[in-house]
Amino acid sequence: MDEAERVLARLRRIEGLRAGAPPSLLLAELRALVPEAERWARREGDARAKAAATKLREEAEGMR
């Protein structure tokens, strides 16, 4: 599975958890998404993808 597939699979899991999962489980999935999104952004080499991954990391760090 490549980086894009990992990120998309994680996003599908997160979407499925939004309706009723314990917040701790949703938060764990969001935190796991961060490094996957960063790897994908680096591989793609796209400035917008890198900026989005950075924003995601900042937001996830604020969820403590």
Secondary structure by P-SEA (a helix, b strand, c coil): ccaaaaaaaaaaaaaaacccccaaaaaaaaaaaaaaaaaaaaaaccaaaaaaaaaaaaaaaacc
